[in-house]
Amino acid sequence: QVQLVESGGGLVQAGGSLRLSCAAPGRTFSSYTMGWFRQAPGKEREFVAAISRNGGSTYYADSVKGRFTISRDNAKSSVYLQMNSLKPEDTAVYYCATDVLGDGSYLRNNFWGRGTQVTVSS
């Protein structure tokens, strides 16, 4: 069992920045690929970004490419999402998850956090 806890969400004006964090305490963190997803009201959950186990490879949805950066610190068992140039359409609950692949798919029985709200005002 892996517990994931997201933080860093909030209210920001369009054009602003936020940095989300996802802590996953445990010695097995480095064995997981990690990813971020988001879900806006009335919409399906969508893939945002993924990162390989050692952080050497990163993948992004087209909608966030060039604005968002995913990173990880295995020593701190944490993954991050730096979000710049935020737009109102980025408003959603953001979730981190384990076992996420570069195409946005994920393994069955992976682990998810409870999410953190990001609201971007126009």
Beta strands, then each sheet from edge to edge (+ up, - down):
strand 1: 5-7
strand 2: 10-13
strand 3: 18-23
strand 4: 34-39
strand 5: 46-51
strand 6: 58-60
strand 7: 68-73
strand 8: 78-83
strand 9: 92-98
strand 10: 116-121
sheet 1: 1+ 3- 8+ 7-
sheet 2: 2+ 10+ 9- 4+ 5- 6+
end
